[in-house]
Amino acid sequence: MQFPVLPIRGRPVSPAPRQAFLVRDDWDDYSFKTTFQLLCVDPRGEVRELGG
């Protein structure tokens, strides 16, 4: 499976239902680093953040 990768704080321009995106993230909490955030588009076309 391939995911489009968006820049930090990026949002999909024209998301399609059931599509997923990785958004670069530079969050650092005392050595617990997050490198990506996962966004998914639901069947109605709304972008949802997963795991946040």
PDB file of N, CA, C and O in Angstrom:
ATOM      1  N   MET A   1       0.835  -1.160   0.000  1.00  0.00           N
ATOM      2  CA  MET A   1       0.000   0.000   0.000  1.00  0.00           C
ATOM      3  C   MET A   1       0.892   1.239   0.000  1.00  0.00           C
ATOM      4  O   MET A   1       1.895   1.289   0.712  1.00  0.00           O
ATOM      5  N   GLN A   2       0.527   2.225  -0.791  1.00  0.00           N
ATOM      6  CA  GLN A   2       1.293   3.468  -0.863  1.00  0.00           C
ATOM      7  C   GLN A   2       0.449   4.617  -0.324  1.00  0.00           C
ATOM      8  O   GLN A   2      -0.757   4.687  -0.557  1.00  0.00           O
ATOM      9  N   PHE A   3       1.110   5.514   0.401  1.00  0.00           N
ATOM     10  CA  PHE A   3       0.443   6.673   0.971  1.00  0.00           C
ATOM     11  C   PHE A   3       1.078   7.935   0.421  1.00  0.00           C
ATOM     12  O   PHE A   3       2.305   8.039   0.430  1.00  0.00           O
ATOM     13  N   PRO A   4       0.303   8.900  -0.059  1.00  0.00           N
ATOM     14  CA  PRO A   4       0.885  10.201  -0.378  1.00  0.00           C
ATOM     15  C   PRO A   4       1.412  10.828   0.911  1.00  0.00           C
ATOM     16  O   PRO A   4       0.766  10.733   1.955  1.00  0.00           O
ATOM     17  N   VAL A   5       2.579  11.468   0.845  1.00  0.00           N
ATOM     18  CA  VAL A   5       3.181  12.108   2.014  1.00  0.00           C
ATOM     19  C   VAL A   5       3.053  13.620   1.843  1.00  0.00           C
ATOM     20  O   VAL A   5       3.489  14.190   0.842  1.00  0.00           O
ATOM     21  N   LEU A   6       2.441  14.257   2.850  1.00  0.00           N
ATOM     22  CA  LEU A   6       2.220  15.699   2.824  1.00  0.00           C
ATOM     23  C   LEU A   6       3.221  16.384   3.753  1.00  0.00           C
ATOM     24  O   LEU A   6       3.756  15.750   4.663  1.00  0.00           O
ATOM     25  N   PRO A   7       3.480  17.680   3.530  1.00  0.00           N
ATOM     26  CA  PRO A   7       4.415  18.402   4.400  1.00  0.00           C
ATOM     27  C   PRO A   7       3.828  18.623   5.798  1.00  0.00           C
ATOM     28  O   PRO A   7       2.647  18.361   6.027  1.00  0.00           O
ATOM     29  N   ILE A   8       4.654  19.103   6.726  1.00  0.00           N
ATOM     30  CA  ILE A   8       4.199  19.408   8.081  1.00  0.00           C
ATOM     31  C   ILE A   8       2.991  20.343   8.014  1.00  0.00           C
ATOM     32  O   ILE A   8       3.015  21.349   7.305  1.00  0.00           O
ATOM     33  N   ARG A   9       1.944  20.007   8.752  1.00  0.00           N
ATOM     34  CA  ARG A   9       0.677  20.736   8.801  1.00  0.00           C
ATOM     35  C   ARG A   9      -0.034  20.776   7.451  1.00  0.00           C
ATOM     36  O   ARG A   9      -0.930  21.597   7.255  1.00  0.00           O
ATOM     37  N   GLY A  10       0.351  19.903   6.517  1.00  0.00           N
ATOM     38  CA  GLY A  10      -0.302  19.840   5.214  1.00  0.00           C
ATOM     39  C   GLY A  10      -1.667  19.177   5.306  1.00  0.00           C
ATOM     40  O   GLY A  10      -1.908  18.361   6.196  1.00  0.00           O
ATOM     41  N   ARG A  11      -2.549  19.522   4.400  1.00  0.00           N
ATOM     42  CA  ARG A  11      -3.878  18.912   4.311  1.00  0.00           C
ATOM     43  C   ARG A  11      -4.096  18.475   2.861  1.00  0.00           C
ATOM     44  O   ARG A  11      -3.603  19.131   1.943  1.00  0.00           O
ATOM     45  N   PRO A  12      -4.825  17.382   2.642  1.00  0.00           N
ATOM     46  CA  PRO A  12      -5.103  16.940   1.279  1.00  0.00           C
ATOM     47  C   PRO A  12      -5.908  18.001   0.520  1.00  0.00           C
ATOM     48  O   PRO A  12      -6.829  18.599   1.076  1.00  0.00           O
ATOM     49  N   VAL A  13      -5.560  18.230  -0.744  1.00  0.00           N
ATOM     50  CA  VAL A  13      -6.230  19.246  -1.548  1.00  0.00           C
ATOM     51  C   VAL A  13      -7.575  18.738  -2.072  1.00  0.00           C
ATOM     52  O   VAL A  13      -8.592  19.419  -1.931  1.00  0.00           O
ATOM     53  N   SER A  14      -7.585  17.572  -2.660  1.00  0.00           N
ATOM     54  CA  SER A  14      -8.838  17.009  -3.176  1.00  0.00           C
ATOM     55  C   SER A  14      -8.911  15.532  -2.777  1.00  0.00           C
ATOM     56  O   SER A  14      -8.696  14.650  -3.610  1.00  0.00           O
ATOM     57  N   PRO A  15      -9.215  15.263  -1.500  1.00  0.00           N
ATOM     58  CA  PRO A  15      -9.228  13.890  -1.007  1.00  0.00           C
ATOM     59  C   PRO A  15     -10.383  13.080  -1.578  1.00  0.00           C
ATOM     60  O   PRO A  15     -11.485  13.594  -1.776  1.00  0.00           O
ATOM     61  N   ALA A  16     -10.116  11.827  -1.834  1.00  0.00           N
ATOM     62  CA  ALA A  16     -11.144  10.901  -2.325  1.00  0.00           C
ATOM     63  C   ALA A  16     -11.536   9.967  -1.180  1.00  0.00           C
ATOM     64  O   ALA A  16     -10.695   9.637  -0.344  1.00  0.00           O
ATOM     65  N   PRO A  17     -12.795   9.539  -1.129  1.00  0.00           N
ATOM     66  CA  PRO A  17     -13.204   8.601  -0.077  1.00  0.00           C
ATOM     67  C   PRO A  17     -12.298   7.378  -0.026  1.00  0.00           C
ATOM     68  O   PRO A  17     -11.851   6.866  -1.052  1.00  0.00           O
ATOM     69  N   ARG A  18     -12.041   6.930   1.192  1.00  0.00           N
ATOM     70  CA  ARG A  18     -11.230   5.740   1.482  1.00  0.00           C
ATOM     71  C   ARG A  18      -9.759   5.905   1.098  1.00  0.00           C
ATOM     72  O   ARG A  18      -9.061   4.913   0.890  1.00  0.00           O
ATOM     73  N   GLN A  19      -9.292   7.131   1.004  1.00  0.00           N
ATOM     74  CA  GLN A  19      -7.882   7.410   0.724  1.00  0.00           C
ATOM     75  C   GLN A  19      -7.197   7.748   2.046  1.00  0.00           C
ATOM     76  O   GLN A  19      -7.840   8.261   2.962  1.00  0.00           O
ATOM     77  N   ALA A  20      -5.911   7.469   2.152  1.00  0.00           N
ATOM     78  CA  ALA A  20      -5.147   7.763   3.359  1.00  0.00           C
ATOM     79  C   ALA A  20      -3.909   8.585   2.996  1.00  0.00           C
ATOM     80  O   ALA A  20      -3.365   8.468   1.898  1.00  0.00           O
ATOM     81  N   PHE A  21      -3.482   9.411   3.940  1.00  0.00           N
ATOM     82  CA  PHE A  21      -2.328  10.286   3.746  1.00  0.00           C
ATOM     83  C   PHE A  21      -1.447  10.245   4.973  1.00  0.00           C
ATOM     84  O   PHE A  21      -1.940  10.115   6.093  1.00  0.00           O
ATOM     85  N   LEU A  22      -0.142  10.355   4.768  1.00  0.00           N
ATOM     86  CA  LEU A  22       0.798  10.556   5.865  1.00  0.00           C
ATOM     87  C   LEU A  22       1.217  12.020   5.851  1.00  0.00           C
ATOM     88  O   LEU A  22       1.595  12.553   4.808  1.00  0.00           O
ATOM     89  N   VAL A  23       1.149  12.665   7.007  1.00  0.00           N
ATOM     90  CA  VAL A  23       1.563  14.063   7.133  1.00  0.00           C
ATOM     91  C   VAL A  23       2.831  14.084   7.975  1.00  0.00           C
ATOM     92  O   VAL A  23       2.854  13.559   9.088  1.00  0.00           O
ATOM     93  N   ARG A  24       3.876  14.686   7.444  1.00  0.00           N
ATOM     94  CA  ARG A  24       5.134  14.775   8.197  1.00  0.00           C
ATOM     95  C   ARG A  24       4.884  15.506   9.517  1.00  0.00           C
ATOM     96  O   ARG A  24       4.104  16.457   9.576  1.00  0.00           O
ATOM     97  N   ASP A  25       5.553  15.048  10.563  1.00  0.00           N
ATOM     98  CA  ASP A  25       5.381  15.630  11.894  1.00  0.00           C
ATOM     99  C   ASP A  25       6.744  15.660  12.568  1.00  0.00           C
ATOM    100  O   ASP A  25       7.523  14.715  12.450  1.00  0.00           O
ATOM    101  N   ASP A  26       7.027  16.746  13.275  1.00  0.00           N
ATOM    102  CA  ASP A  26       8.322  16.849  13.954  1.00  0.00           C
ATOM    103  C   ASP A  26       8.146  16.924  15.466  1.00  0.00           C
ATOM    104  O   ASP A  26       8.988  17.490  16.163  1.00  0.00           O
ATOM    105  N   TRP A  27       7.059  16.357  15.976  1.00  0.00           N
ATOM    106  CA  TRP A  27       6.758  16.399  17.402  1.00  0.00           C
ATOM    107  C   TRP A  27       7.791  15.610  18.178  1.00  0.00           C
ATOM    108  O   TRP A  27       8.150  14.498  17.790  1.00  0.00           O
ATOM    109  N   ASP A  28       8.272  16.180  19.276  1.00  0.00           N
ATOM    110  CA  ASP A  28       9.276  15.534  20.111  1.00  0.00           C
ATOM    111  C   ASP A  28       8.895  15.781  21.571  1.00  0.00           C
ATOM    112  O   ASP A  28       8.801  16.927  22.009  1.00  0.00           O
ATOM    113  N   ASP A  29       8.680  14.709  22.312  1.00  0.00           N
ATOM    114  CA  ASP A  29       8.318  14.813  23.726  1.00  0.00           C
ATOM    115  C   ASP A  29       9.352  14.051  24.544  1.00  0.00           C
ATOM    116  O   ASP A  29       9.135  12.897  24.915  1.00  0.00           O
ATOM    117  N   TYR A  30      10.472  14.699  24.821  1.00  0.00           N
ATOM    118  CA  TYR A  30      11.528  14.096  25.633  1.00  0.00           C
ATOM    119  C   TYR A  30      11.969  12.739  25.084  1.00  0.00           C
ATOM    120  O   TYR A  30      11.960  11.740  25.803  1.00  0.00           O
ATOM    121  N   SER A  31      12.341  12.713  23.849  1.00  0.00           N
ATOM    122  CA  SER A  31      12.886  11.577  23.099  1.00  0.00           C
ATOM    123  C   SER A  31      11.817  10.654  22.511  1.00  0.00           C
ATOM    124  O   SER A  31      12.166   9.715  21.796  1.00  0.00           O
ATOM    125  N   PHE A  32      10.527  10.885  22.784  1.00  0.00           N
ATOM    126  CA  PHE A  32       9.471  10.141  22.090  1.00  0.00           C
ATOM    127  C   PHE A  32       9.111  10.941  20.849  1.00  0.00           C
ATOM    128  O   PHE A  32       8.387  11.933  20.930  1.00  0.00           O
ATOM    129  N   LYS A  33       9.613  10.508  19.710  1.00  0.00           N
ATOM    130  CA  LYS A  33       9.445  11.274  18.474  1.00  0.00           C
ATOM    131  C   LYS A  33       8.322  10.694  17.608  1.00  0.00           C
ATOM    132  O   LYS A  33       8.155   9.478  17.503  1.00  0.00           O
ATOM    133  N   THR A  34       7.569  11.591  17.000  1.00  0.00           N
ATOM    134  CA  THR A  34       6.538  11.210  16.048  1.00  0.00           C
ATOM    135  C   THR A  34       6.979  11.747  14.696  1.00  0.00           C
ATOM    136  O   THR A  34       7.245  12.941  14.561  1.00  0.00           O
ATOM    137  N   THR A  35       7.058  10.885  13.700  1.00  0.00           N
ATOM    138  CA  THR A  35       7.524  11.340  12.390  1.00  0.00           C
ATOM    139  C   THR A  35       6.387  11.555  11.396  1.00  0.00           C
ATOM    140  O   THR A  35       6.551  12.296  10.427  1.00  0.00           O
ATOM    141  N   PHE A  36       5.226  10.913  11.621  1.00  0.00           N
ATOM    142  CA  PHE A  36       4.084  11.075  10.718  1.00  0.00           C
ATOM    143  C   PHE A  36       2.778  11.056  11.491  1.00  0.00           C
ATOM    144  O   PHE A  36       2.688  10.500  12.585  1.00  0.00           O
ATOM    145  N   GLN A  37       1.777  11.672  10.899  1.00  0.00           N
ATOM    146  CA  GLN A  37       0.404  11.597  11.373  1.00  0.00           C
ATOM    147  C   GLN A  37      -0.396  10.959  10.238  1.00  0.00           C
ATOM    148  O   GLN A  37      -0.129  11.243   9.070  1.00  0.00           O
ATOM    149  N   LEU A  38      -1.363  10.110  10.553  1.00  0.00           N
ATOM    150  CA  LEU A  38      -2.159   9.426   9.534  1.00  0.00           C
ATOM    151  C   LEU A  38      -3.525  10.094   9.411  1.00  0.00           C
ATOM    152  O   LEU A  38      -4.253  10.234  10.394  1.00  0.00           O
ATOM    153  N   LEU A  39      -3.858  10.502   8.195  1.00  0.00           N
ATOM    154  CA  LEU A  39      -5.180  11.043   7.887  1.00  0.00           C
ATOM    155  C   LEU A  39      -5.884  10.073   6.961  1.00  0.00           C
ATOM    156  O   LEU A  39      -5.275   9.561   6.022  1.00  0.00           O
ATOM    157  N   CYS A  40      -7.154   9.815   7.211  1.00  0.00           N
ATOM    158  CA  CYS A  40      -7.959   8.960   6.338  1.00  0.00           C
ATOM    159  C   CYS A  40      -9.215   9.720   5.939  1.00  0.00           C
ATOM    160  O   CYS A  40      -9.725  10.545   6.697  1.00  0.00           O
ATOM    161  N   VAL A  41      -9.700   9.434   4.753  1.00  0.00           N
ATOM    162  CA  VAL A  41     -10.913  10.059   4.251  1.00  0.00           C
ATOM    163  C   VAL A  41     -12.043   9.042   4.387  1.00  0.00           C
ATOM    164  O   VAL A  41     -11.959   7.932   3.862  1.00  0.00           O
ATOM    165  N   ASP A  42     -13.105   9.434   5.100  1.00  0.00           N
ATOM    166  CA  ASP A  42     -14.210   8.501   5.309  1.00  0.00           C
ATOM    167  C   ASP A  42     -15.073   8.401   4.045  1.00  0.00           C
ATOM    168  O   ASP A  42     -14.854   9.157   3.098  1.00  0.00           O
ATOM    169  N   PRO A  43     -16.040   7.493   4.012  1.00  0.00           N
ATOM    170  CA  PRO A  43     -16.869   7.317   2.804  1.00  0.00           C
ATOM    171  C   PRO A  43     -17.642   8.574   2.385  1.00  0.00           C
ATOM    172  O   PRO A  43     -18.037   8.703   1.227  1.00  0.00           O
ATOM    173  N   ARG A  44     -17.857   9.501   3.329  1.00  0.00           N
ATOM    174  CA  ARG A  44     -18.559  10.744   2.974  1.00  0.00           C
ATOM    175  C   ARG A  44     -17.616  11.833   2.508  1.00  0.00           C
ATOM    176  O   ARG A  44     -18.061  12.931   2.171  1.00  0.00           O
ATOM    177  N   GLY A  45     -16.308  11.549   2.481  1.00  0.00           N
ATOM    178  CA  GLY A  45     -15.333  12.516   2.003  1.00  0.00           C
ATOM    179  C   GLY A  45     -14.743  13.417   3.075  1.00  0.00           C
ATOM    180  O   GLY A  45     -14.025  14.365   2.757  1.00  0.00           O
ATOM    181  N   GLU A  46     -15.037  13.132   4.362  1.00  0.00           N
ATOM    182  CA  GLU A  46     -14.484  13.934   5.446  1.00  0.00           C
ATOM    183  C   GLU A  46     -13.133  13.383   5.866  1.00  0.00           C
ATOM    184  O   GLU A  46     -12.976  12.171   6.013  1.00  0.00           O
ATOM    185  N   VAL A  47     -12.153  14.265   6.061  1.00  0.00           N
ATOM    186  CA  VAL A  47     -10.808  13.875   6.470  1.00  0.00           C
ATOM    187  C   VAL A  47     -10.800  13.657   7.981  1.00  0.00           C
ATOM    188  O   VAL A  47     -11.229  14.526   8.740  1.00  0.00           O
ATOM    189  N   ARG A  48     -10.308  12.491   8.416  1.00  0.00           N
ATOM    190  CA  ARG A  48     -10.262  12.134   9.832  1.00  0.00           C
ATOM    191  C   ARG A  48      -8.821  11.883  10.242  1.00  0.00           C
ATOM    192  O   ARG A  48      -8.056  11.266   9.502  1.00  0.00           O
ATOM    193  N   GLU A  49      -8.450  12.368  11.435  1.00  0.00           N
ATOM    194  CA  GLU A  49      -7.134  12.076  12.005  1.00  0.00           C
ATOM    195  C   GLU A  49      -7.247  10.779  12.799  1.00  0.00           C
ATOM    196  O   GLU A  49      -8.156  10.634  13.617  1.00  0.00           O
ATOM    197  N   LEU A  50      -6.350   9.851  12.573  1.00  0.00           N
ATOM    198  CA  LEU A  50      -6.374   8.594  13.309  1.00  0.00           C
ATOM    199  C   LEU A  50      -5.344   8.622  14.418  1.00  0.00           C
ATOM    200  O   LEU A  50      -4.240   9.138  14.242  1.00  0.00           O
ATOM    201  N   GLY A  51      -5.705   8.071  15.547  1.00  0.00           N
ATOM    202  CA  GLY A  51      -4.782   7.929  16.663  1.00  0.00           C
ATOM    203  C   GLY A  51      -4.453   9.198  17.398  1.00  0.00           C
ATOM    204  O   GLY A  51      -3.507   9.224  18.184  1.00  0.00           O
ATOM    205  N   GLY A  52      -5.205  10.254  17.168  1.00  0.00           N
ATOM    206  CA  GLY A  52      -4.886  11.503  17.837  1.00  0.00           C
ATOM    207  C   GLY A  52      -5.804  11.816  18.876  1.00  0.00           C
ATOM    208  O   GLY A  52      -5.663  12.846  19.535  1.00  0.00           O
TER     209      GLY A  52
END
